[in-house]
C-alpha cells in the first residue's frame, strides 16, 4: 500500500521549526520534499541544539528533528539565475511552503500570483508570525514572542510566579501540525476542483486556537484566564506532593472523582455536582494533600490506574523516553550512523499509526546542499550550467 502523499512534490523554502515541521509531516506520509536553503545563510536550526560539535557541522539537533525524508539544495534567491532555477522547480511541484517575512517572496518575483500563473495547480503556503495582512502583518516573531503576544504566557505559571513561557516550543510545532492539515486539505480540494490554493497561516492565530476554551470563556465573561499552576478548579484534578515526588491526579468528571474517593476509602467525600466540588475545593485539597504523602508517586500511579482513576507520576524527559509505551507506539525513529552525525540519535515520527501505508522515516536529515547537483540535473542543468551557477555563488 502506498502512503497518502506519494507522488506529491513539496518545495520547502522554510527555516527554523514551524515551516520545516509542516513539510516534514507530509514527507513522513510519502511526499517528496525538497528543502531549499541559502548557500551562505542556511536554516538557522542547523546551528541550534545542545551538541556544539553538531552545531558547528551544520547538523544541530533542532535541524535533525524535522528534516528527515528531505532532499537538500542550496539557492541564493537574491540572484536571478537562482530564482530561475527555483521557478523551474516550482513549475514541477505540487506545493510550495515558505515562511519568510510577508512580502519578501513577492518582492523577488516569487509571490503567489507569479508562481500560480506559472503553475495553476500549485498550493502556495505562507507561514508567518501574524499573517499576510492586518496591522501587525509585517512584524516578525518566534515561538516565545508569540507566547508573549497571545496571552499564553499570562495564563501560565502560578498566582505567585507568572507570566511563564512554556517549556517547549509548542506554538511552533502546533503551527507546523496545522500547516500539514491545511496542506492536506488543499491537496484534497485540488483533487475535486483541479485548482491550486493560497494558504495564509499565522502563528498568532494558532496560539489563540490552542487556547480555544479560554477565548470562549473570555468572550462570555470578559475576564482573562489566570495562571493556576498545577492546580485545577477541582481538587481531584490537580497535582500533589507524594512521598518521593509529585503525582498528578486527573479525576476530572463526577464518575472519576467518585472512583477516586472510593479508592481512598473516603466515599463520603464524593460530590454530586461540579458546583459542590468547587465550593468545597479547599477542604478536598487539604485532605488529598495529607493522603498523597502516604505513598510514592509511582505507587499512587500503580494503585489508581487499575481503578480507572487517571493519575501519573510527574516525569522528566529521560524517564518518559524510557517508558516501554514509547517504543510500543514507535514515536521515535532511531539512526545509528548518519553522514555528518557520528553516533546515535532519534527523530520523531507522526503521532498516529495507520493500519497500512502510514507515516515512515525513510532517509536521514541531509547535509547542506547535499542534493543540489542531483536536483538541478533533473531540472535540465548540465554540469557546465551548474558550474556557472556555483561560480556566481547562486548555489
C-alpha positions in Angstrom: 0.0 0.0 0.0 1.4 3.4 -1.0 1.4 6.2 1.5 -1.2 9.1 1.1 1.2 11.7 -0.5 3.4 9.5 -2.7 3.8 11.3 -6.0 3.4 14.7 -4.4 6.4 17.1 -4.6 6.8 19.8 -2.0 9.3 22.7 -2.2 10.2 23.5 1.3 11.6 27.1 1.4 11.3 27.4 5.2 13.6 27.6 8.2 13.7 27.0 11.9 10.8 24.9 13.3 7.2 25.5 12.2 7.6 25.5 8.4 10.0 22.6 8.2 7.8 20.6 10.6 4.8 21.1 8.3 6.7 19.8 5.3 8.2 17.0 7.3 4.7 15.7 8.2 3.8 15.2 4.6 7.3 13.8 3.9 6.6 11.1 6.5 3.4 10.3 4.6 5.3 9.7 1.3 5.7 13.2 -0.3 9.0 14.1 -2.0 10.2 17.1 -0.1 13.0 19.3 -1.5 14.4 21.7 1.1 15.8 25.0 -0.3 18.4 26.9 1.7 20.7 29.9 1.1 24.2 28.6 0.5 25.8 31.0 2.9 22.9 31.6 5.3 21.3 28.2 5.8 18.4 27.2 8.0 19.5 28.6 11.4 18.2 25.4 13.1 21.4 23.7 11.7 23.3 25.6 14.4 21.0 25.1 17.3 21.0 22.4 19.9 22.9 21.2 23.0 25.6 19.4 21.0 28.0 22.1 19.8 30.0 19.7 17.6 26.8 19.1 15.6 26.0 22.8 15.6 29.4 23.6 14.1 28.9 20.9 11.5 25.5 22.3 10.5 23.6 19.3 11.8 22.3 20.6 15.1 19.6 18.6 16.9 16.9 21.3 16.1 17.6 20.7 12.5 17.7 16.9 12.8 14.2 16.9 14.4 12.2 17.8 11.4 14.3 17.3 8.3 14.5 13.6 7.7 12.9 12.4 4.4 14.0 15.6 2.6 16.5 16.3 -0.2 18.5 19.4 0.4 19.6 22.0 -2.2 21.1 25.5 -2.0 19.9 28.5 -4.0 20.6 32.2 -3.4 17.2 33.6 -4.3 18.6 37.1 -4.3 20.2 36.2 -7.6 18.1 35.9 -10.8 19.8 32.7 -12.1 18.9 31.0 -8.8 15.4 32.4 -9.0 15.1 30.9 -12.4 16.1 27.5 -11.1 13.6 27.9 -8.3 10.8 28.7 -10.8 11.7 25.5 -12.8 11.5 23.6 -9.5 8.1 25.1 -8.6 6.7 24.6 -12.1 7.1 20.8 -11.4 5.9 20.9 -7.8 2.5 20.4 -6.1 3.2 22.5 -3.0 5.4 25.4 -2.0 5.9 26.2 1.7 7.7 29.4 2.7 7.9 31.3 6.0 9.8 34.4 5.1 8.7 37.9 6.2 5.4 38.8 4.4 6.1 40.4 1.1 9.7 39.1 0.8 8.9 36.4 -1.8 6.7 38.7 -3.8 9.5 41.3 -3.9 11.7 38.7 -5.6 9.0 37.9 -8.2 8.2 34.7 -6.4 4.9 35.6 -4.9 1.6 33.7 -5.2 0.3 35.5 -8.3 3.6 35.0 -10.2 4.1 31.3 -9.3 0.4 30.3 -9.6 0.5 31.8 -13.1 3.4 29.5 -13.8 1.7 26.5 -12.2 -2.1 26.9 -11.7 -2.3 23.7 -9.7 0.3 25.0 -7.2 -0.6 25.1 -3.5 1.3 28.0 -2.1 1.5 28.1 1.7 2.9 31.1 3.5 3.6 30.7 7.2 4.3 33.9 9.2 4.0 35.3 12.7 0.9 37.4 12.3 -0.4 36.7 8.8 -0.1 38.3 5.4 -2.4 41.2 6.3 -3.5 43.3 9.3 -1.7 46.0 11.2 0.9 43.6 12.5 1.4 41.6 9.3 4.9 43.0 8.6 6.2 42.1 12.1 8.3 39.1 12.8 8.4 36.8 15.8 9.4 33.4 17.1 7.6 30.9 19.3 8.4 32.7 22.6 7.5 36.1 21.2 4.1 34.7 20.1 3.6 33.2 23.5 4.1 36.6 25.0 1.8 38.3 22.4 -1.0 35.8 22.5 -1.7 35.8 26.2 -0.4 32.3 26.6 2.4 33.3 29.0 0.0 35.4 31.1 -2.1 32.3 31.9 0.9 30.1 32.5 2.6 29.8 35.9 1.4 30.1 39.4 -0.5 33.0 41.0 2.8 34.0 42.6 5.1 33.4 39.6 3.8 34.5 36.3 3.9 35.0 33.3 6.0 32.0 32.3 6.9 30.7 28.9 6.0 27.1 28.1 9.0 24.7 28.4 8.6 23.5 24.8 8.2 25.5 21.5 4.6 24.3 21.4 3.3 27.1 19.1 6.0 26.3 16.5 5.0 22.6 16.4 1.3 23.3 16.6 1.7 25.7 13.7 3.6 23.0 11.7 0.9 20.5 12.5 -1.8 22.9 11.5 0.2 23.7 8.4 0.2 20.0 7.5 -3.6 19.8 8.0 -4.1 22.9 5.7 -1.8 21.4 3.0 -3.6 18.1 3.2 -7.0 19.8 2.9 -5.8 21.9 -0.1 -4.5 18.8 -1.8 -7.8 17.0 -1.3 -9.7 20.1 -2.5 -7.5 20.2 -5.6 -8.4 16.6 -6.4 -12.0 17.8 -6.8 -11.5 21.2 -8.4 -8.2 20.9 -10.2 -7.2 24.3 -8.9 -4.3 25.3 -6.7 -4.7 27.3 -3.4 -3.2 30.0 -1.4 -2.8 29.3 2.3 -2.1 32.1 4.8 -1.1 30.6 8.2 -0.3 32.8 11.2 1.4 31.6 14.4 -0.6 34.0 16.4 -3.9 32.5 15.1 -2.6 29.1 16.0 -1.7 30.2 19.5 -5.2 31.6 20.0 -6.8 28.3 18.8 -4.6 26.5 21.3 -6.4 28.5 23.9 -9.8 28.0 22.4 -11.6 27.3 25.7 -10.0 30.4 27.2 -11.1 32.5 24.3 -14.7 31.3 24.5 -14.8 31.9 28.3 -13.4 35.4 27.9 -15.9 36.2 25.2 -18.7 35.3 27.7 -17.3 36.7 30.9 -14.9 39.5 29.8 -12.3 38.1 32.1 -8.9 36.8 31.0 -7.7 33.4 32.1 -5.5 33.4 35.2 -2.5 31.2 35.9 -3.3 28.3 38.2 0.0 26.5 38.2 -0.5 22.8 38.9 -4.0 23.3 40.5 -7.3 22.9 38.7 -10.6 24.3 39.8 -11.3 20.7 41.0 -9.1 19.4 43.8 -9.3 15.9 42.5 -7.8 17.1 39.2 -4.6 18.6 40.5 -1.0 17.9 41.4 0.2 16.8 44.8 3.4 16.1 46.7 3.8 12.4 47.3 6.3 10.6 49.5 9.1 11.0 46.9 8.0 13.4 44.2 4.9 14.8 42.5 1.7 12.9 41.4 -0.8 14.4 39.0 -4.4 13.4 39.7 -6.8 13.5 36.8 -10.2 12.7 38.4 -11.9 15.2 36.2 -15.6 14.2 35.9 -18.0 13.2 38.5 -17.7 9.5 37.9 -13.9 9.6 38.2 -13.9 11.7 41.4 -16.3 9.2 43.0 -13.9 6.4 42.0 -11.0 8.3 43.5 -12.7 8.8 46.8 -13.8 5.2 46.9 -10.3 4.1 46.2 -9.0 6.3 49.0 -11.7 4.8 51.3 -13.3 8.1 51.8 -16.6 7.6 49.9 -18.3 10.3 51.9 -16.2 12.9 50.1 -17.7 12.2 46.7 -19.8 15.2 45.4 -23.0 15.1 43.4 -22.3 18.1 41.2 -19.4 20.2 39.9 -20.7 23.2 41.9 -20.3 21.2 45.1 -16.8 20.3 44.1 -15.8 24.0 43.5 -17.5 25.1 46.7 -15.6 22.5 48.9 -12.4 22.6 46.9 -10.1 23.8 49.8 -11.3 21.0 52.2 -10.8 18.4 49.5 -7.4 19.7 48.6 -6.2 19.7 52.3 -7.3 16.1 52.7 -5.8 15.0 49.4 -2.5 16.7 50.3 -2.4 14.7 53.5 -3.3 11.4 51.9 -0.9 11.7 48.9 2.1 11.9 51.3 1.5 8.3 52.4 2.8 6.7 49.2 5.3 7.4 46.5 4.2 8.9 43.2 4.8 5.7 41.3 2.8 3.7 44.0 -0.1 6.1 43.5 0.0 5.7 39.8 0.1 1.9 40.1 -2.7 1.9 42.6 -5.1 4.4 40.9 -4.8 3.5 37.2 -6.2 -0.1 37.6 -9.1 1.5 39.4 -9.8 3.7 36.4 -8.6 6.9 38.0 -6.3 8.9 35.8 -3.1 9.5 37.7 0.6 9.9 36.8 4.0 10.3 38.4 5.5 13.6 37.1 8.4 12.5 35.0 11.3 14.3 33.2 12.1 13.5 29.6 14.7 10.9 30.4 12.1 8.9 32.4 9.4 9.4 29.7 11.6 8.1 26.9 12.5 5.0 28.9 8.8 4.1 29.2 8.1 1.0 27.1 5.0 2.6 25.9 7.1 5.0 23.7 8.8 2.1 22.0 5.4 0.3 21.5 4.0 3.3 19.8 7.1 3.8 17.5 7.0 7.6 18.2 10.8 7.8 17.6 12.9 6.5 14.7 16.5 5.7 15.6 19.5 6.4 13.4 22.7 4.5 14.4 25.0 6.3 12.0 24.3 9.2 9.6 26.6 11.2 7.3 27.6 14.3 9.3 26.3 12.9 12.6 28.6 10.4 14.3 26.7 8.3 16.8 23.1 7.5 17.6 20.2 9.9 17.6 16.4 9.6 17.1 13.8 11.8 15.4 10.0 12.0 16.0 7.6 10.3 13.6 3.9 11.3 13.3 1.9 10.8 16.5 -0.5 8.3 14.9 -0.4 4.9 13.3 -2.1 3.6 10.1 -3.1 0.0 9.6 -1.3 0.2 6.2 0.6 2.9 4.2 1.3 5.0 7.3 4.0 7.5 8.3 7.6 6.4 8.0 11.1 7.8 8.1 13.0 6.6 5.0 16.1 8.8 4.9 18.2 10.7 7.4 18.5 14.5 7.5 20.9 15.7 4.8 23.9 18.0 4.9 23.6 21.4 3.4 23.3 21.3 -0.3 23.8 17.5 -0.5 21.3 17.1 -3.3 21.8 20.4 -5.2 23.6 18.8 -8.2 21.1 15.9 -8.5 18.0 18.1 -8.3 19.4 20.7 -10.8 20.3 17.9 -13.2 16.7 16.7 -13.0 15.7 20.3 -13.9 17.8 20.3 -17.0 21.0 21.9 -15.8 24.1 20.1 -17.1 27.4 20.0 -15.3 28.6 23.2 -17.2 25.5 25.1 -16.2 25.8 24.0 -12.6 29.4 25.1 -12.6 28.4 28.6 -13.8 25.8 28.9 -11.0 28.3 27.7 -8.4 31.0 30.2 -9.6 28.5 33.0 -9.2 27.6 31.9 -5.7 24.0 31.2 -6.8 24.1 27.7 -5.4 
